[in-house]
């Protein structure tokens, strides 16, 4: 049973529920490089994981001093989803962890709604979260602003102080802390390299872990869950 201090568990999607970040970074870098925006995979991973497509594109345009094609968001989404069909898998241990956690849960992601939904569908996880899927496109500011997490808590009817967030990125951890929520940093995704746990801790994660089957214990599973 979930401890009553955590009334809602908010999951990021990419890199927490599905092992998608390395795939998406590679594909995005390839698409952008073909358009003359040369960004290496490692730089893409370090700079853009955890933020919205709109924020990423604005930063790229500012850095390169020229505009991206007006349909770039659609191009990137199409290319990433095509790769997901053949490569995407759930984070190991996440189905077991979800079965062991009886607190209400939802998704709060920087990705667009079609990508969130299809990612979870391909990974066999959609039925475990639908309809509680929240995207940065639903709020004024994406991560590292707290808007998406505050929106998710409000929609789920839970005080932010009763929420625990599971995040894999510095912008995500920063956003959750700004929302006044407890944050656990997950570093078991394929994109997480040496030093990532320390970066999440520096951003405000209570702790970092790399085995999703540990999550129920880390959420302090004891006592009962109050609605």
Secondary structure, DSSP 8 states (H G I E B T S, - for coil): -B-TT-SEEEE-SBTTTB--HHHHHHHHHHHHHHTT----HHHHHHHHTTS-HHHHHHHHHHHHTS---TTHHHHHHHHHHHHHHHH--B-TTHHHHHHH--SEEEEEESS-HHHHHHHHHHTT-GGGTTT-EEEGGGSSS-TTSSHHHHHHHHHHT--GGGEEEEE-SHHHHHHHHHTT-EEEEE--STT--TTHHHHHHHHT-SEEES-GGGHHHHTTB-S----
